[in-house]
Amino acid sequence: MWRYLIGRALQMVLSMLVVISIVFVLTRLSGNPVHLLLDVNATERDQAILTHHLGLDKPLPVQYGIYVRNIFMGDFGNSVLTRRPVTEHIWERLPATVELGFVAMFLSVLIGVPLGMYSAVHRGSVLDSAARVFAVLGQSMPAFWLGLMLILIFAVILGLFPAGGRGGVESIILPAFTLGYFTSAAILRLTRSAMLEVLGSDYVKFARLKGLHEQVVLWKHGLKNALLPVVTFAVMLFVQFLGGAVVTETVFAWPGLGRLILESITTRDYPIVQAGVLVLSALYLVGNLFVDVLYSYLNPRIRHARA
């Protein structure tokens, strides 16, 4: 088990180096931020001074080496536009993204697991058909279109929720549902498939033969054993929400990390783009490792195989 964890940790380090390299090259190819920071009447000398101040006059390999060294020292540099430390920008926006991810994951599980379970129990019924339609719609509607429709109906027409921004509890309902609807449909289908397999197992049949109440059979013996793939998938959902909420955060003007990265790409603020992508990539890789460890813990057969 420890050898497996050490190997996965080394894979994480190599993956992060690849991410750093790709982002570094792509941000440099997008253009020179000096032209955005200086006035159109700036002279070539002004441009040269600012380029030297930002360290952009050095060869790319030198810039890359300096950036990697600073990352390992915990220094992401300063924002090109605000001249504030990049870590301040990250920590200001990260809580909003984590909050949105948690609520979206909670809604996904709250909607997907019960519907998937009862869809499997009542296979072929009207409820099963309605649940599968719900799943197909959830996995086919684009997030930006769903978000705009929710704003139109619940914010503009009905006036029940704010159209955007981060405020009270009511401000997170629409963006969290927009972000979580697609994944709730995936959880529904996964739970349904797992429950159908569990309901045909011998121990569920034996529990029914013992005369246990049907709800006890379903919730204690059925769902408990069917939740293994759902739990691991739900953890991965949260990690994906942290990095995949750019569209939702933009539609609802949610001040999260994804929106910060998008704004920084527009203004060519290299340090924030690099740090933001690095943080999201690190969270994703750590989440993958956590899922692997969790799955090994929940499934003894996998744990013994890797040991």
LUMKESE-324852 format. One record per residue (C-alpha): x, y, z; residue number from 1; chain. Coordinates in nm, 4 decimals, decimal comma. Layout:
# LUMKESE-324852
X | Y | Z | nr | kette
X | Y | Z | NUM | A
...
END
This chain:
# LUMKESE-324852
X | Y | Z | nr | kette
0,0000 | 0,0000 | 0,0000 | 1 | A
0,2795 | 0,2422 | 0,0921 | 2 | A
0,4646 | 0,1658 | -0,2286 | 3 | A
0,1471 | 0,2469 | -0,4196 | 4 | A
0,1054 | 0,5793 | -0,2352 | 5 | A
0,4682 | 0,6776 | -0,2993 | 6 | A
0,4269 | 0,5956 | -0,6678 | 7 | A
0,1096 | 0,8023 | -0,6911 | 8 | A
0,2812 | 1,0931 | -0,5145 | 9 | A
0,5642 | 1,0859 | -0,7689 | 10 | A
0,3076 | 1,0819 | -1,0482 | 11 | A
0,1469 | 1,3905 | -0,8934 | 12 | A
0,4787 | 1,5769 | -0,8927 | 13 | A
0,5472 | 1,4900 | -1,2571 | 14 | A
0,1923 | 1,5878 | -1,3533 | 15 | A
0,2303 | 1,9240 | -1,1807 | 16 | A
0,5552 | 1,9905 | -1,3675 | 17 | A
0,3778 | 1,9154 | -1,6958 | 18 | A
0,0914 | 2,1503 | -1,6015 | 19 | A
0,3356 | 2,4257 | -1,5048 | 20 | A
0,5212 | 2,3883 | -1,8354 | 21 | A
0,2066 | 2,3925 | -2,0497 | 22 | A
0,0534 | 2,6937 | -1,8754 | 23 | A
0,3840 | 2,8824 | -1,8829 | 24 | A
0,4205 | 2,8374 | -2,2585 | 25 | A
0,0570 | 2,9109 | -2,3431 | 26 | A
0,0455 | 3,2318 | -2,1395 | 27 | A
0,3577 | 3,3575 | -2,3151 | 28 | A
0,2087 | 3,2811 | -2,6552 | 29 | A
-0,1055 | 3,4844 | -2,5782 | 30 | A
0,0747 | 3,8178 | -2,6078 | 31 | A
0,2777 | 4,0777 | -2,4212 | 32 | A
0,1030 | 4,2327 | -2,1163 | 33 | A
0,3214 | 4,5437 | -2,1456 | 34 | A
0,0994 | 4,6728 | -2,4274 | 35 | A
-0,2026 | 4,6535 | -2,1954 | 36 | A
-0,0361 | 4,8228 | -1,9004 | 37 | A
0,1121 | 5,1209 | -2,0837 | 38 | A
-0,0615 | 5,4059 | -2,2540 | 39 | A
-0,0698 | 5,4147 | -2,6332 | 40 | A
0,1661 | 5,7144 | -2,6187 | 41 | A
0,4322 | 5,5236 | -2,4228 | 42 | A
0,7778 | 5,5257 | -2,5741 | 43 | A
0,9956 | 5,2273 | -2,6518 | 44 | A
1,2075 | 5,3178 | -2,3493 | 45 | A
0,9014 | 5,3001 | -2,1265 | 46 | A
0,8191 | 4,9581 | -2,2679 | 47 | A
1,1760 | 4,8379 | -2,2147 | 48 | A
1,1769 | 4,9569 | -1,8517 | 49 | A
0,8481 | 4,7837 | -1,7729 | 50 | A
0,9538 | 4,4679 | -1,9550 | 51 | A
1,2717 | 4,4552 | -1,7459 | 52 | A
1,0761 | 4,5253 | -1,4272 | 53 | A
0,8428 | 4,2320 | -1,4992 | 54 | A
1,1334 | 4,0047 | -1,5863 | 55 | A
1,0028 | 3,9459 | -1,9378 | 56 | A
1,3296 | 4,0480 | -2,1014 | 57 | A
1,5018 | 3,7288 | -1,9867 | 58 | A
1,5116 | 3,4176 | -2,2084 | 59 | A
1,2141 | 3,1862 | -2,1673 | 60 | A
1,4173 | 2,9031 | -2,0088 | 61 | A
1,5442 | 3,1484 | -1,7460 | 62 | A
1,1919 | 3,2782 | -1,6796 | 63 | A
1,0701 | 2,9199 | -1,6462 | 64 | A
1,3491 | 2,8242 | -1,4061 | 65 | A
1,2856 | 3,1293 | -1,1895 | 66 | A
0,9124 | 3,0586 | -1,1820 | 67 | A
0,9533 | 2,6919 | -1,0826 | 68 | A
1,2028 | 2,7869 | -0,8117 | 69 | A
0,9657 | 3,0494 | -0,6707 | 70 | A
0,6770 | 2,8014 | -0,6684 | 71 | A
0,8722 | 2,5564 | -0,4542 | 72 | A
0,9531 | 2,8486 | -0,2236 | 73 | A
0,5833 | 2,9390 | -0,2008 | 74 | A
0,6214 | 3,2646 | -0,3942 | 75 | A
0,3797 | 3,3102 | -0,6855 | 76 | A
0,4881 | 3,6676 | -0,7495 | 77 | A
0,2722 | 3,9778 | -0,7814 | 78 | A
-0,0183 | 4,0546 | -1,0092 | 79 | A
0,0795 | 4,2455 | -1,3210 | 80 | A
-0,2180 | 4,4800 | -1,2903 | 81 | A
-0,2661 | 4,5331 | -0,9151 | 82 | A
0,0953 | 4,4647 | -0,8031 | 83 | A
-0,0526 | 4,2768 | -0,5050 | 84 | A
0,0758 | 3,9292 | -0,4138 | 85 | A
-0,0958 | 3,6624 | -0,6209 | 86 | A
-0,1655 | 3,4557 | -0,3086 | 87 | A
-0,3930 | 3,7343 | -0,1824 | 88 | A
-0,6028 | 3,7142 | -0,4997 | 89 | A
-0,6190 | 3,3340 | -0,4770 | 90 | A
-0,7265 | 3,3276 | -0,1130 | 91 | A
-0,9881 | 3,5963 | -0,1763 | 92 | A
-1,1566 | 3,3928 | -0,4512 | 93 | A
-1,0956 | 3,0306 | -0,3458 | 94 | A
-1,3529 | 3,0257 | -0,0583 | 95 | A
-1,6322 | 3,1243 | -0,2987 | 96 | A
-1,5400 | 2,8414 | -0,5369 | 97 | A
-1,5166 | 2,5871 | -0,2522 | 98 | A
-1,8542 | 2,7027 | -0,1175 | 99 | A
-2,0172 | 2,6671 | -0,4581 | 100 | A
-1,8567 | 2,3248 | -0,5071 | 101 | A
-1,9770 | 2,1930 | -0,1717 | 102 | A
-2,3358 | 2,3068 | -0,2250 | 103 | A
-2,3438 | 2,1771 | -0,5833 | 104 | A
-2,2093 | 1,8388 | -0,4729 | 105 | A
-2,4630 | 1,8238 | -0,1877 | 106 | A
-2,7504 | 1,8970 | -0,4267 | 107 | A
-2,6193 | 1,6408 | -0,6750 | 108 | A
-2,6119 | 1,3652 | -0,4138 | 109 | A
-2,9403 | 1,4760 | -0,2553 | 110 | A
-3,1189 | 1,4573 | -0,5914 | 111 | A
-2,9339 | 1,1757 | -0,7650 | 112 | A
-2,9100 | 0,9056 | -0,4946 | 113 | A
-3,2801 | 0,8822 | -0,3906 | 114 | A
-3,4040 | 0,9084 | -0,7482 | 115 | A
-3,1551 | 0,6457 | -0,8646 | 116 | A
-3,2479 | 0,4097 | -0,5844 | 117 | A
-3,6231 | 0,4309 | -0,6336 | 118 | A
-3,5806 | 0,4196 | -1,0093 | 119 | A
-3,4045 | 0,0849 | -0,9685 | 120 | A
-3,6635 | -0,0453 | -0,7213 | 121 | A
-3,9532 | 0,0517 | -0,9492 | 122 | A
-3,7828 | -0,0510 | -1,2713 | 123 | A
-4,0036 | -0,0013 | -1,5755 | 124 | A
-4,2544 | 0,2199 | -1,3893 | 125 | A
-4,3560 | 0,5779 | -1,4600 | 126 | A
-4,1126 | 0,6925 | -1,1901 | 127 | A
-3,8296 | 0,5059 | -1,3612 | 128 | A
-3,9149 | 0,6624 | -1,6974 | 129 | A
-3,9383 | 1,0115 | -1,5459 | 130 | A
-3,6034 | 0,9663 | -1,3694 | 131 | A
-3,4335 | 0,8581 | -1,6903 | 132 | A
-3,5786 | 1,1573 | -1,8754 | 133 | A
-3,4458 | 1,3771 | -1,5943 | 134 | A
-3,1035 | 1,2171 | -1,6383 | 135 | A
-3,1006 | 1,2619 | -2,0159 | 136 | A
-3,1999 | 1,6285 | -1,9859 | 137 | A
-2,9379 | 1,6889 | -1,7190 | 138 | A
-2,6601 | 1,5459 | -1,9324 | 139 | A
-2,7652 | 1,7171 | -2,2538 | 140 | A
-2,8373 | 2,0781 | -2,1501 | 141 | A
-2,5377 | 2,3158 | -2,1643 | 142 | A
-2,4617 | 2,4790 | -1,8291 | 143 | A
-2,4641 | 2,8331 | -1,9681 | 144 | A
-2,8090 | 2,7841 | -2,1278 | 145 | A
-2,9531 | 2,6296 | -1,8109 | 146 | A
-2,8110 | 2,9132 | -1,6040 | 147 | A
-2,9608 | 3,1793 | -1,8296 | 148 | A
-3,3004 | 3,0063 | -1,8237 | 149 | A
-3,2950 | 2,9847 | -1,4434 | 150 | A
-3,2087 | 3,3549 | -1,4216 | 151 | A
-3,4896 | 3,4424 | -1,6617 | 152 | A
-3,7532 | 3,2377 | -1,4777 | 153 | A
-3,6607 | 3,2581 | -1,1097 | 154 | A
-3,4816 | 3,5946 | -1,0983 | 155 | A
-3,6409 | 3,8116 | -1,3695 | 156 | A
-3,9968 | 3,6765 | -1,3971 | 157 | A
-4,0651 | 3,5369 | -1,0496 | 158 | A
-3,8115 | 3,7446 | -0,8556 | 159 | A
-3,7420 | 3,4620 | -0,6096 | 160 | A
-3,3622 | 3,4627 | -0,6285 | 161 | A
-3,0955 | 3,7208 | -0,7171 | 162 | A
-2,9640 | 3,7084 | -1,0721 | 163 | A
-2,6001 | 3,7070 | -0,9707 | 164 | A
-2,3385 | 3,7884 | -0,7139 | 165 | A
-2,2493 | 3,6296 | -0,3828 | 166 | A
-2,4654 | 3,7247 | -0,0888 | 167 | A
-2,6947 | 3,5256 | 0,1355 | 168 | A
-2,8118 | 3,1666 | 0,1047 | 169 | A
-3,0559 | 3,2550 | -0,1721 | 170 | A
-2,7739 | 3,3745 | -0,3989 | 171 | A
-2,6104 | 3,0313 | -0,4200 | 172 | A
-2,9196 | 2,8248 | -0,5055 | 173 | A
-2,9311 | 2,8946 | -0,8797 | 174 | A
-2,5560 | 2,8638 | -0,9537 | 175 | A
-2,5285 | 2,5489 | -0,7387 | 176 | A
-2,8216 | 2,3833 | -0,9163 | 177 | A
-2,6808 | 2,4852 | -1,2550 | 178 | A
-2,3439 | 2,3357 | -1,1677 | 179 | A
-2,4871 | 2,0251 | -1,0019 | 180 | A
-2,7696 | 1,9312 | -1,2389 | 181 | A
-2,5429 | 1,7588 | -1,4897 | 182 | A
-2,3683 | 1,5562 | -1,2212 | 183 | A
-2,6912 | 1,4745 | -1,0359 | 184 | A
-2,8055 | 1,3037 | -1,3546 | 185 | A
-2,4790 | 1,1076 | -1,3657 | 186 | A
-2,5170 | 1,0066 | -0,9992 | 187 | A
-2,8767 | 0,9015 | -1,0684 | 188 | A
-2,7704 | 0,6664 | -1,3464 | 189 | A
-2,4766 | 0,5324 | -1,1468 | 190 | A
-2,6926 | 0,4689 | -0,8394 | 191 | A
-2,9603 | 0,3023 | -1,0495 | 192 | A
-2,7103 | 0,0658 | -1,2121 | 193 | A
-2,5456 | -0,0193 | -0,8799 | 194 | A
-2,8827 | -0,0779 | -0,7085 | 195 | A
-3,0043 | -0,3056 | -0,9876 | 196 | A
-2,6928 | -0,5165 | -0,9414 | 197 | A
-2,7270 | -0,5225 | -0,5606 | 198 | A
-3,0997 | -0,6037 | -0,5613 | 199 | A
-3,0260 | -0,9237 | -0,7502 | 200 | A
-2,7609 | -1,0385 | -0,5024 | 201 | A
-2,8024 | -1,3281 | -0,2618 | 202 | A
-2,7730 | -1,1282 | 0,0609 | 203 | A
-3,0626 | -0,8986 | -0,0387 | 204 | A
-3,2768 | -1,2010 | -0,1219 | 205 | A
-3,1813 | -1,3564 | 0,2128 | 206 | A
-3,2709 | -1,0337 | 0,3984 | 207 | A
-3,6163 | -1,0414 | 0,2407 | 208 | A
-3,6583 | -1,4098 | 0,3298 | 209 | A
-3,5859 | -1,3221 | 0,6933 | 210 | A
-3,8930 | -1,0990 | 0,6852 | 211 | A
-3,7156 | -0,7633 | 0,7170 | 212 | A
-3,9140 | -0,4540 | 0,6259 | 213 | A
-3,8654 | -0,3490 | 0,2643 | 214 | A
-3,7319 | -0,0058 | 0,3611 | 215 | A
-3,4689 | -0,1711 | 0,5850 | 216 | A
-3,3705 | -0,4010 | 0,2993 | 217 | A
-3,3409 | -0,1099 | 0,0565 | 218 | A
-3,1629 | 0,1453 | 0,2744 | 219 | A
-2,9483 | -0,0742 | 0,5009 | 220 | A
-2,8618 | -0,3733 | 0,2842 | 221 | A
-2,9195 | -0,2391 | -0,0665 | 222 | A
-2,8105 | 0,1233 | -0,0783 | 223 | A
-2,5250 | 0,0756 | 0,1682 | 224 | A
-2,3550 | -0,1738 | -0,0629 | 225 | A
-2,4413 | 0,0205 | -0,3782 | 226 | A
-2,2862 | 0,3445 | -0,2553 | 227 | A
-1,9217 | 0,2419 | -0,3061 | 228 | A
-1,8915 | 0,3719 | -0,6640 | 229 | A
-2,1227 | 0,6643 | -0,5823 | 230 | A
-1,9076 | 0,7838 | -0,2905 | 231 | A
-1,5869 | 0,7780 | -0,4921 | 232 | A
-1,7598 | 0,9505 | -0,7834 | 233 | A
-1,9031 | 1,2196 | -0,5510 | 234 | A
-1,5563 | 1,3029 | -0,4173 | 235 | A
-1,4284 | 1,3413 | -0,7715 | 236 | A
-1,7278 | 1,5621 | -0,8471 | 237 | A
-1,6249 | 1,8103 | -0,5815 | 238 | A
-1,2731 | 1,8318 | -0,7222 | 239 | A
-1,4090 | 1,8764 | -1,0738 | 240 | A
-1,6462 | 2,1482 | -0,9502 | 241 | A
-1,3507 | 2,3504 | -0,8233 | 242 | A
-1,1932 | 2,3634 | -1,1680 | 243 | A
-1,4980 | 2,3339 | -1,3894 | 244 | A
-1,7135 | 2,6148 | -1,2541 | 245 | A
-1,5795 | 2,8835 | -1,4880 | 246 | A
-1,8942 | 2,8983 | -1,7024 | 247 | A
-2,1305 | 2,8958 | -1,4053 | 248 | A
-1,9284 | 3,1579 | -1,2176 | 249 | A
-1,9284 | 3,3800 | -1,5261 | 250 | A
-2,3030 | 3,3481 | -1,5915 | 251 | A
-2,3948 | 3,4260 | -1,2303 | 252 | A
-2,1116 | 3,6768 | -1,1664 | 253 | A
-1,9930 | 3,4491 | -0,8859 | 254 | A
-1,6590 | 3,5817 | -0,7515 | 255 | A
-1,4771 | 3,2491 | -0,7625 | 256 | A
-1,1352 | 3,1294 | -0,8681 | 257 | A
-1,2490 | 3,0162 | -1,2127 | 258 | A
-1,3797 | 3,3620 | -1,2955 | 259 | A
-1,0576 | 3,5180 | -1,1651 | 260 | A
-0,8543 | 3,3001 | -1,4027 | 261 | A
-1,0778 | 3,3944 | -1,6953 | 262 | A
-1,0436 | 3,7648 | -1,6155 | 263 | A
-0,6671 | 3,7285 | -1,5827 | 264 | A
-0,6440 | 3,5543 | -1,9204 | 265 | A
-0,8266 | 3,8487 | -2,0771 | 266 | A
-0,5871 | 4,1001 | -1,9201 | 267 | A
-0,2806 | 3,8750 | -1,9723 | 268 | A
-0,2014 | 3,8751 | -1,6022 | 269 | A
0,0438 | 3,5850 | -1,6230 | 270 | A
0,1150 | 3,5315 | -1,2509 | 271 | A
-0,2521 | 3,4942 | -1,1550 | 272 | A
-0,3284 | 3,2630 | -1,4484 | 273 | A
-0,0343 | 3,0405 | -1,3667 | 274 | A
-0,1061 | 3,0336 | -0,9930 | 275 | A
-0,4796 | 2,9752 | -1,0404 | 276 | A
-0,4341 | 2,6861 | -1,2811 | 277 | A
-0,1620 | 2,5442 | -1,0576 | 278 | A
-0,3876 | 2,5527 | -0,7504 | 279 | A
-0,6793 | 2,3913 | -0,9344 | 280 | A
-0,4525 | 2,1257 | -1,0832 | 281 | A
-0,3032 | 2,0491 | -0,7431 | 282 | A
-0,6519 | 2,0155 | -0,5919 | 283 | A
-0,7554 | 1,7843 | -0,8748 | 284 | A
-0,4488 | 1,5610 | -0,8357 | 285 | A
-0,4847 | 1,5467 | -0,4572 | 286 | A
-0,8516 | 1,4610 | -0,5027 | 287 | A
-0,7593 | 1,1771 | -0,7372 | 288 | A
-0,5157 | 1,0392 | -0,4813 | 289 | A
-0,7760 | 1,0700 | -0,2060 | 290 | A
-1,0309 | 0,8821 | -0,4178 | 291 | A
-0,7830 | 0,6014 | -0,4833 | 292 | A
-0,7059 | 0,5685 | -0,1124 | 293 | A
-1,0744 | 0,5892 | -0,0197 | 294 | A
-1,1707 | 0,3255 | -0,2753 | 295 | A
-0,8966 | 0,0956 | -0,1490 | 296 | A
-1,0208 | 0,1444 | 0,2062 | 297 | A
-1,3839 | 0,0776 | 0,1188 | 298 | A
-1,3046 | -0,2199 | -0,1045 | 299 | A
-1,0797 | -0,4713 | 0,0769 | 300 | A
-1,0181 | -0,6700 | -0,2414 | 301 | A
-0,8462 | -0,3721 | -0,4054 | 302 | A
-0,6537 | -0,2939 | -0,0841 | 303 | A
-0,5114 | -0,6449 | -0,0617 | 304 | A
-0,4302 | -0,6509 | -0,4335 | 305 | A
-0,2258 | -0,3277 | -0,4072 | 306 | A
-0,0562 | -0,4314 | -0,0845 | 307 | A
END
